[in-house]
Amino acid sequence: MTMASTFSRENIKEIEKVLGVSAKDEQNHFKFMLDNPEEKRWLSLEVYPDIKIGSEVGNLISVYASNAHLQLHFCVGYVVSEMLDEVTFISEENGRLCGLIVEKGAGCSLYANVDRTILSGDFTALGPEVMLSGIALSLSEDVIDND
């Protein structure tokens, strides 16, 4: 689990290892191309460290797929899971989390505006439609600022 005020080359190598592809070092970002021919899926993951976003500077994560474009602004950290073959990118504001999960098999999930308190609560007390986001983002609990 890593807190990333910016994404270093070491961070990118850690992500490469889990996703099983090398990142292309573009002018202002790193680009990962994931392909899953068996399931006819592909996606492009782009990590923009320390770029201008409006009047501030932060990390931007973009995912392009055949029928979707997702962005996570002001990414504060990420979690790699070798067991799940995925990387979860996290942003947080006012007790609400957003998590963008990229899978080695070219899959992607987005959980937005999730109440931070459900990450460490009793998942069985949650409805099934809410439980999935809590479980998916619970790995990120150690990454986010514990103020």
N, C-alpha and C positions, 0 to 999 in steps of 0.2 A: 504494500500500500504506500502510495507516494503523494505527498503534498507538492504541488508544482506551482511556484510563483511564476516560473517559466519552464519551458521544456528544454532540457539539456540533451546533448547527444547521448548521454548515458540513459536518460529516460526513454528516448526513441529506441535505443537498442533493446531495452526491456520490453517495450511494446512489440518490436519486431519478433522477438523470441516467442512470445505468446501467440501472435497472429501468423507466424510462420512465413512471413514475407519481409523483404527488405524495403525500407522507406527510400524514396527518391528525394534527395535534398534539393528542393526548388529554391528560388530566389528568396522568398520570405516564409516558406512553410515546408513541411515534410509531407510527402504523399505516399500512401499505402494503397496498392491495388489488390483487392481480394477477389478470387474467382472460385466458384463452386459449380463446375459444369454438370455434375450429377443432378443437382437440384435446380440448374439453370438460373443461378443467382450470381451477381457480381456487385461489388461496391467499391467506391473510392473513398478513403478516409484521408482527410487533410487536417494537419495540426499546425495552426498558426500561433507561434509563441510571441507574446509581447507585441501585439499590433494595436493600432489605434481603432477603438470601437467607440464611435461618437466622440465625446470629449475626454474619454479615459483610455488607458492602455490595459490590455488584458489578453488572455489566451482564448482563441476561437477554435472550435472543433467543427468541421463540416463533413457530412456524409452525403455522397451522391450515389444513388442507385438507379435502376432502370425506371422506376416510377415514383421516386421520392427524393427530396432534398431536405436534410435536417441540419440544423445548426445549434450549437451550445455556446452561448456567449459567456465570457468571464469564468472559464473552467478553472477551478481552484485545486484540482487534484484528480488522480485516477487510481484505479485498483486493477491490477492484473491478476487473473486467475488461470493458472496453468491447468488446473483440474477441469475447469469449464471451457477452456480455450477461448477466453473473452477478456476484453478490456472495458471497464466502466469509467467513463469520464463524468465528473461531478461539478456542479455549480450549486451555490447556496446563497439565499438572501432571505433575511427575516424569518428564519426557521423553516423555510420551504426549500426543498431540494429538487434539482433536475438531474437526471441521470441518462446519459446516452451510452448504450451498451453495444459494442461492436464485437461480433463473433468471428472466429477464424474461418468458419464456413460461409462467410459473406452474408450473415444475418445481422440485423440491427433492431434495437428496441429503444424507445424513448419513454421515459417517465418524467412528467413535468409537474412542478408545483406540489410535490409530495410533502405532507406534514412530517417534519423530522422526528417527532415523538413516536411515530409508529415503527421506526426502525428497531427500537429496543423494547417495544411493548410485547404483549401476548398476541402473537399472530392468530391464534385460534379464536380470539375475541373479535377479529375483523371479518367482515363479509368477504367472500371469495373474490369479488371484483376489486377489493382494496388490498387484500392479502398479498397478491402477486407483486405489487409495487414495493411493499414493505420488505418482502423477502429478497427481491432483486437488488434493492439498494442497501440492504443491511450490511453488505460487505464494505460499504463506503463509510460506515460510521466512524472508523478510526481516522479517516482522511480529513473529514470536515472539521472546522474550527470548533472547539468545545467551549466557546464563551458562554 
